Amino acid sequence: MPVNPRFGFALEYVADVAAAKRFYTEVLGLEVERDHPVFVQFRDPSGAFFAIASDEALSEGANPELYWLVDDAEAAARELAARTEITHPLRQTPFGSVFGVTDPDGQPRFLVELARERPSRRVS
């Protein structure tokens, strides 16, 4: 079964989620899609997703992380392991099953099967 990842969202780690949420909604006019005290996901008018979080980053440091959505993270990890090194092993998180690979420039890229029930609540 092919992996067929779909771009999910970019995630940026911030020190103050409430202040960042106000900036992205009041200054840039983004719409809140999902909301949680340590995570906010926005949708822009084109339908693209961007998120902020203040919890622990999956990658080292607080660099932005890019996520692609897959239907079956375990199967995707097995398939990609035949083509590249899995640099962030498959793990269960409150938001889903996630694993990572590293691109040619050394940047982590994450693939996630979102959990049916997530800690964030849908706003719109």
C-alpha positions, 0 to 999 in steps of 0.5 A: 500500500503506498504511503500517499502523504498529504501535507498537514500543517506547519507547527511553530513552537511559541513561548506564549500561546495566548499572545501568539493566538491573538497575533495570528487571529487579530493581526493576520486574520487567521481562523482558529480551527482547533484550540487547546491551552498548549496548541492552536491550529489555524486555517487560512482562507485558502484552506492551508493549516498552520499551528502553534504549540508551547509543549515539547517539540518532537525535534531538537530545539524549537524549530518549526516542524512540518507534518504530513498526514497518512492513513496508517502510520505503522504501514507508512513507517514500514514502507518508508524504512525500506527507502530511508532511515526512520530518524524519529521512531513511531510513537503514540502521542495524544494527537496521534501516531507519529514518526519522522524522517530527515530530509537531505538538508538534515531537517526533520519531517514528520508523518502522522496518523491523527487520533480520532479523539484529540485533546484539542477541540474543533472550533469551526 
